[in-house]
Amino acid sequence: MSLRQALFSMTPKPAAALLLIMVSAFLPGCGAPATHTAYMSLPGDDSVAAFRINNRNGHIATIVESPYPAGTSPASVVVHPSNKFAYVANQGENDISLFTIDSGIGSLSEVLPRTPSGVTPVSLDMDSAGKFLFVANELSDSIGVYSIDPDSGALKPISGSPFPTFAGPTALKVSPMGKFLFVLNPDLASIFVYTISSGVLTPVQGSPFPVGNQPGSMAIDPGEKFVFVPNVAAGTISVLSISAAGALNSIEGSPFPAGTNPVSATVHPSGKFLFAANFSSNNVSAYAIDASGALTAVTGSPFTANTNPVLIVSDPNGAFVYVANQGATPGVWAFGVNTSNGVLTNASETGTPFAVSSIAVTN
């Protein structure tokens, strides 16, 4: 059974249209203003929701006129580091939406026409400089790479794009320093790694690298030392060290136990903690990360979440993590993070009109 089929079997009927659980969280900047914004793709509504988040108490408030229309079945959203543009992969119509962001209130305006992609674009990520957008095309078995115009946000395929990859890529992540692209293939239980040079992708020697049964997503520490992979069917977290050349090696003790069906993970901006959303046990596992990458459960872990949490992201200042649930009443929970020990406390909750497939949190 593929990861896609497994998630269908676990997903409640009202949210069964969500084909894939993806996590896309681009966190630019290092300041901590009073509020920041979050954008959430809603495949069941063909739209993107926008929220204002209070940095002090985690309160989540809907931005006026949200949600905003996007293409068919938007799967992934990412925000440019300038906070001027947002990009959305529309997996149902094989293209990418560009939105301009109002600098005052955070509202979105789409710029047409949309940019063609490969077949079924399911995951987006961007380098920290905002020069290139990377797109995983699941059914055309390719990675699209686009240069980004810094003034207009317009996309242009680079020479050689799309780059072929193995069948069925479902998630991709650019390393924090922009050296490598990691591409997840659940059916092969592997990660394919590419070096990045002016957007051009070259496979790393030894790629692909094995992980656990039905890997669901990836998270990378800020120091670019480790990749963390929640394995949905196995109920574990694989931890792989990243060599200077980009090769991955399982660390001693990996994989580490998680809850039932962990589907998403995020690393705290400090690099000290890892948080994983467990779909079927309705909770969040929290771990301390030691210098070797090994995981140790923090006091009180796992922490109760709402029904069927499907993705988790951290905010830029590290004060909160946000957990989207896909149960009968979809919504997003904000958990406060004790930055000394990784303990989570409930902060606030907001409902969403449809299940969320990705979240991008900005400054």
Residue pairs with C-beta under 8 A, 6 or more apart in sequence:
1 9
1 214
2 168
2 186
2 187
2 214
3 20
3 170
3 186
3 187
3 214
3 215
3 216
3 232
4 19
4 20
4 170
4 186
6 214
6 232
6 233
7 18
7 19
7 20
7 21
7 232
7 263
8 16
8 19
10 261
10 279
10 280
10 308
11 18
11 308
11 326
12 308
12 326
12 327
12 328
14 328
14 355
15 44
15 326
15 330
15 354
15 355
17 43
17 44
17 73
18 43
18 44
18 310
18 326
18 355
18 357
19 43
19 73
19 75
19 91
19 122
20 75
20 91
20 122
20 138
20 170
20 357
21 216
21 217
21 263
21 264
21 310
21 311
21 357
22 75
22 76
22 122
22 123
22 170
22 171
22 217
22 311
22 357
22 358
23 171
23 217
23 219
23 264
23 265
23 266
23 311
23 312
23 313
23 358
23 359
24 76
24 77
24 78
24 123
24 124
24 125
24 358
24 359
24 360
25 266
25 313
25 314
25 359
25 360
25 361
26 78
26 79
26 81
26 125
26 126
26 360
26 361
26 362
27 269
27 314
27 315
27 316
27 361
27 362
27 363
28 79
28 80
28 81
28 82
28 83
28 128
28 130
28 316
28 362
28 363
29 81
29 83
29 316
29 362
29 363
30 316
31 363
32 55
32 316
32 317
32 319
33 55
33 363
34 54
34 55
34 56
35 52
35 53
35 54
35 55
36 52
36 53
36 55
36 315
36 316
36 361
36 362
36 363
37 50
37 51
37 52
37 53
37 63
37 101
37 106
37 361
37 362
38 50
38 51
38 53
38 60
38 322
38 332
38 359
38 360
38 361
38 362
39 48
39 49
39 50
39 51
39 77
39 79
39 86
39 108
39 359
39 360
39 362
40 48
40 49
40 50
40 51
40 77
40 324
40 332
40 352
40 356
40 358
40 359
40 360
41 48
41 70
41 74
41 75
41 76
41 77
41 88
41 356
41 357
41 358
42 48
42 49
42 67
42 74
42 352
42 353
42 354
42 355
42 356
42 357
43 73
43 74
43 75
43 91
43 92
43 354
43 355
43 357
44 354
44 355
45 67
45 353
45 354
46 69
46 70
46 71
46 72
46 73
46 74
46 92
47 67
47 68
47 69
47 70
47 74
47 354
48 66
48 67
48 68
48 70
48 74
48 77
48 86
48 88
48 99
48 108
49 62
49 66
49 67
49 68
49 352
49 353
49 356
50 62
50 63
50 66
50 67
50 68
50 106
50 107
50 108
51 60
51 61
51 62
51 63
51 66
51 332
51 350
52 60
52 61
52 62
52 63
52 105
52 106
53 59
53 60
53 61
53 315
53 320
53 322
53 334
53 361
54 60
54 61
55 315
55 317
55 319
56 319
57 347
57 348
58 319
58 320
58 334
58 335
58 336
58 347
58 348
59 334
59 347
59 348
60 322
60 332
60 334
60 348
60 349
60 350
61 350
62 350
63 105
63 106
63 107
64 105
64 107
65 107
66 107
66 108
67 353
68 99
68 107
68 108
68 109
68 110
69 110
70 88
70 90
70 97
70 110
71 88
71 90
71 92
71 93
71 95
71 97
71 114
72 90
72 91
72 92
72 93
73 90
73 91
73 92
73 93
74 88
74 89
74 90
74 91
74 97
74 357
75 89
75 90
75 91
75 121
75 122
75 123
75 357
75 358
76 88
76 89
76 121
76 122
76 123
76 124
76 357
76 358
77 86
77 87
77 88
77 89
77 124
77 358
77 359
77 360
78 86
78 87
78 124
78 125
78 126
78 133
78 360
79 85
79 86
79 87
79 101
79 360
79 362
80 86
80 87
80 126
80 130
80 148
80 153
81 126
81 128
81 129
81 130
82 130
82 150
83 101
83 103
83 362
83 363
84 100
84 101
84 103
84 153
85 98
85 99
85 100
85 101
85 148
85 153
86 98
86 99
86 101
86 108
86 360
87 96
87 97
87 98
87 99
87 124
87 126
87 133
87 153
87 155
88 96
88 97
88 99
88 124
89 96
89 117
89 121
89 122
89 123
89 124
89 135
90 96
90 97
90 114
90 121
91 120
91 121
91 122
91 138
93 114
94 116
94 117
94 118
94 119
94 120
94 121
95 114
95 115
95 116
95 117
95 121
96 114
96 115
96 116
96 117
96 121
96 124
96 133
96 135
96 146
96 155
97 110
97 114
98 110
98 111
98 114
98 115
98 153
98 154
98 155
99 108
99 109
99 110
99 111
100 108
100 109
100 111
100 153
101 107
101 108
102 108
102 109
111 152
111 153
111 154
115 146
115 155
117 135
117 137
117 144
118 135
118 137
118 139
118 140
118 142
118 144
118 162
119 137
119 138
119 139
119 140
120 137
120 138
120 139
120 140
121 135
121 136
121 137
121 138
121 144
122 136
122 137
122 138
122 169
122 170
122 171
123 135
123 136
123 169
123 170
123 171
123 172
124 133
124 134
124 135
124 136
124 172
125 133
125 134
125 172
125 173
125 174
125 181
126 132
126 133
126 134
126 148
126 174
127 174
127 178
127 196
128 174
128 176
128 177
128 178
129 178
130 148
130 150
131 147
131 148
131 199
132 145
132 146
132 147
132 148
132 158
132 196
132 199
133 145
133 146
133 148
133 155
134 143
134 144
134 145
134 172
134 174
134 181
135 143
135 144
135 145
135 146
135 172
136 143
136 165
136 169
136 170
136 171
136 172
136 183
137 143
137 144
137 162
137 169
138 168
138 169
138 170
139 168
140 162
141 164
141 165
141 166
141 167
141 168
141 169
142 162
142 163
142 164
142 165
142 169
143 161
143 162
143 163
143 165
143 169
143 172
143 181
143 183
143 194
143 201
144 157
144 161
144 162
144 163
145 157
145 158
145 160
145 161
145 162
145 163
145 199
145 200
145 201
146 155
146 156
146 157
146 158
146 161
147 155
147 156
147 157
147 158
147 199
148 154
148 155
149 155
149 156
158 198
158 199
158 200
159 200
160 200
161 199
163 194
163 200
163 201
165 183
165 185
165 192
166 185
166 188
166 190
166 192
166 208
167 185
167 187
167 188
168 185
168 186
168 187
168 188
169 183
169 184
169 185
169 192
170 184
170 185
170 186
171 183
171 184
171 217
171 218
172 181
172 182
172 183
172 184
173 181
173 182
173 218
173 219
173 220
173 227
174 180
174 181
174 182
174 196
175 181
175 182
175 220
175 224
175 242
176 220
176 221
176 222
176 223
176 224
177 224
178 196
179 195
179 196
179 224
179 246
180 193
180 194
180 195
180 196
180 204
180 224
180 242
180 246
181 193
181 194
181 195
181 196
181 201
182 191
182 192
182 193
182 218
182 220
182 227
183 191
183 192
183 193
183 194
184 190
184 191
184 215
184 217
184 218
184 229
185 191
185 192
185 208
186 214
186 215
186 216
186 232
188 208
189 210
189 211
189 212
189 213
189 214
189 215
190 208
190 209
190 210
190 211
191 207
191 208
191 209
191 211
191 215
191 218
191 227
191 229
191 240
191 248
192 203
192 207
192 208
192 209
193 203
193 204
193 207
193 208
193 209
193 246
193 247
193 248
194 201
194 202
194 203
194 204
194 207
194 246
195 201
195 202
195 204
195 246
204 245
204 246
204 247
205 245
205 247
206 247
207 247
209 240
209 247
209 248
209 249
210 250
211 229
211 231
211 238
211 240
212 229
212 231
212 233
212 234
212 236
212 238
212 255
213 231
213 232
213 233
213 234
214 231
214 232
214 233
214 234
215 229
215 230
215 231
215 232
215 238
216 229
216 230
216 231
216 232
216 262
216 263
216 264
217 229
217 230
217 263
217 264
217 265
217 311
218 227
218 228
218 229
218 265
219 227
219 228
219 229
219 265
219 266
219 267
219 274
220 226
220 227
220 228
220 242
220 267
221 228
221 267
221 271
221 289
221 293
222 267
222 269
222 270
222 271
223 271
224 242
225 241
225 242
225 293
226 239
226 240
226 241
226 242
226 251
226 289
226 293
227 239
227 240
227 242
227 248
228 237
228 238
228 239
228 265
228 267
228 274
229 237
229 238
229 239
229 240
229 265
230 236
230 237
230 258
230 262
230 263
230 264
230 265
230 276
230 277
231 237
231 238
231 255
231 258
231 262
232 261
232 262
232 263
232 279
233 261
234 255
235 257
235 258
235 259
235 260
235 261
235 262
236 255
236 256
236 257
236 258
236 262
237 254
237 255
237 256
237 257
237 258
237 262
237 265
237 274
237 276
237 285
237 287
237 295
238 250
238 254
238 255
239 250
239 251
239 253
239 254
239 255
239 256
239 293
239 294
239 295
240 248
240 249
240 250
240 251
240 254
241 248
241 249
241 250
241 251
241 293
242 248
243 249
251 292
251 293
251 294
252 292
252 294
253 294
254 293
254 294
256 287
256 294
256 295
258 276
258 278
258 285
259 276
259 278
259 280
259 281
259 283
259 285
259 302
260 278
260 279
260 280
260 281
261 278
261 279
261 280
261 281
262 276
262 277
262 278
262 279
262 285
263 277
263 278
263 279
263 309
263 310
263 311
264 276
264 277
264 309
264 310
264 311
264 312
265 274
265 275
265 276
265 277
265 312
266 274
266 275
266 312
266 313
266 314
266 321
267 273
267 274
267 289
267 314
268 274
268 275
268 314
268 318
268 321
268 337
268 339
268 342
269 314
269 316
269 317
269 318
270 318
270 339
271 289
272 288
272 289
272 339
272 342
273 286
273 287
273 288
273 289
273 298
273 337
273 342
274 286
274 287
274 289
274 295
275 284
275 285
275 286
275 287
275 312
275 314
275 321
275 342
275 344
276 284
276 285
276 287
276 312
277 284
277 305
277 309
277 310
277 311
277 312
277 323
278 284
278 285
278 302
278 305
278 309
279 308
279 309
279 310
279 326
280 308
281 302
282 304
282 305
282 306
282 307
282 308
282 309
283 302
283 303
283 304
283 305
283 309
284 301
284 302
284 303
284 305
284 309
284 312
284 321
284 323
284 335
284 344
285 297
285 301
285 302
286 297
286 298
286 300
286 301
286 302
286 303
286 342
286 343
286 344
287 295
287 296
287 297
287 298
287 301
287 342
288 295
288 296
288 297
288 298
288 341
288 342
289 295
290 296
298 341
298 342
298 343
299 341
299 343
300 343
300 344
303 335
303 344
305 323
305 325
305 333
306 323
306 325
306 327
306 329
306 331
306 333
306 349
307 325
307 326
307 327
307 328
307 329
308 325
308 326
308 327
309 323
309 324
309 325
309 326
309 333
310 324
310 325
310 326
310 355
310 356
311 323
311 324
311 356
311 357
311 358
311 359
312 321
312 322
312 323
312 324
313 321
313 322
313 359
313 361
314 320
314 321
314 322
314 337
314 361
315 321
315 322
315 361
316 361
316 362
316 363
318 337
318 339
319 336
319 337
319 339
320 334
320 335
320 336
320 337
320 347
321 334
321 335
321 337
321 344
322 332
322 333
322 334
322 335
322 359
322 361
323 332
323 333
323 335
324 330
324 331
324 332
324 352
324 355
324 356
324 359
325 331
325 332
325 333
326 355
326 356
329 351
330 351
330 352
330 353
330 354
330 355
330 356
331 349
331 350
331 351
331 352
332 349
332 350
332 352
332 356
332 359
333 346
333 347
333 348
333 349
334 347
334 348
334 349
335 344
335 345
335 346
335 347
336 344
336 345
336 346
336 347
337 343
337 344
338 344
338 345
